[in-house]
Amino acid sequence: MSPPTAQPPRQRPKYYDLNLLNLPAPGLLSIFHRISGAVMFLVLIPLLLFMLQQSLQSEAGFQQWKSWLSHPLCKLIALGFIWSYLHHFFAGIRYLLLDVHWGIKKESAQASAKAVLVLGVLGTALIGAWLW
């Protein structure tokens, strides 16, 4: 019986490159999907409910929010929330399709991830042009 041969130690990376620009499109999509979901749940929904409550309470409340939302900085923040919603929506549809095993091959997954990233930005630009 021969003695077991020793395996050479595996080479481990010395550091992890956490730069988002080096991630493939599906990785970016996943991170942005989680961030957009958290932003909507923690910020957007409570803010919209508060705005709705204040605007329905009185005409003065409605006029106050109307004047706030006409400010350019508020419009820019609204564009961020619009992107968050659209990105989360399109990514959610993509993940539902992946759950039913549609587009799970590497090439189609890459293409659908890129399409979702583009659709989120394009949809935000279109809505922003319409609202501004």
N, C-alpha and C positions, 0 to 999 in steps of 0.2 A: 504494500500500500504506500503510495507516494504522499508526502506531506502537502497540505493545502498551500497553494501559491498565494502570496500576499498581493492584494490589489494596490496599485499606486493611488495615492490620495488624489481625489478630484480637485481640479482647479476651481476655486470659488472666486466670484468677482470681488474686487476689493471695495467697491462702492456701487450703489445703485443710482442710475441716472434717472432722476425724478422729473426731468424737464418734460413738460407736456407736449412740446413740439416734436419730440422723438416718438411719441406714441402713434400707433396706427389709428386710422379713422374710427374703427369700432371702439377702441379704448377711450378716445376723446369723447365720442358720443355717449358712452356709458357714464363717464364722469360728469359731463354737462347735464345728462338726464337726471342724475341724482341731485346735482346742485339746483337745477331748475325746479325740481319737485320740492326740495326743501324751501327754496325762496317763495314758491307759491303758497305752500302750507303755512309757513311761519310769518310771512310778511304780506303777500298779496291778498289772500282771502280775508284776514282780519282787517286790513286797510279798506278793502272794498265794502265789507259789511259796515264798518264805521262810517264810511262816506255815504252809504245808502241810508243809514239811520239818521245821520245829520241832515241830509238833503231832503228826506221825507218829513222831518220834524217841523220845519218851517221854511218859508220862502227865503228868509235871510240866510239860513244854513245852505240852501241850494245855491244862492248867489255867491256865498263865500267860497264854496267848493268850485263853482264855475270860474271865479276869478283866480283861484289858486291853480287850477288846471290849465289856465291860459298862459301861465308863466313858462318860458322856454326851458328852465331847469326841470320843471315838473313834466313837461312833454318828453324830455330826454329820459327821465326816470320811467315814464310810461312806456317808452319804446323798449327799455330794458325788460319791463314786465311783459310786454307783448312778445318779445323774443323768447322769454322764459316759457310762456304759455305755448307758443307755436312749436318750439323745439321739443318740449315735453310731449305735446300732442303727436307730432310726427314720429318721434322716437318710440312712443308707446305703441303706435300702429306697427312700426317695424318689429318691436319685440313681440307683439301678438302674432305677427306672421312667422317669426322665428320659432315661436312656441308650437306652431302647427307644421314645423319643418319645411317652411317655404323660404328659400334663400339662405340656407345654412352652409352652402359651400363657400370656401374662402373668397373666391372672386366676387360672387354675388353679395356676400356679407360686406365686403369692402365697398362695393358699388352702392349698396343701399345705405350704408353709413354715411358716405359722402353725399348722397342725395338728401338725406335728412338734414345734414349740416347746411347744405345749400338752401333747401326749402325753408328752414327756419330764418335764415338771414334774408332771403328773397321775400318771404311773406312779411317780415318785419319792415323791410324797405317799402313794400307796396302799401301796407297799412299806414306807415309813417308818412308817406307822400300824400295819402288820402286825408289823414287827420291834420297834418301840419298846415 
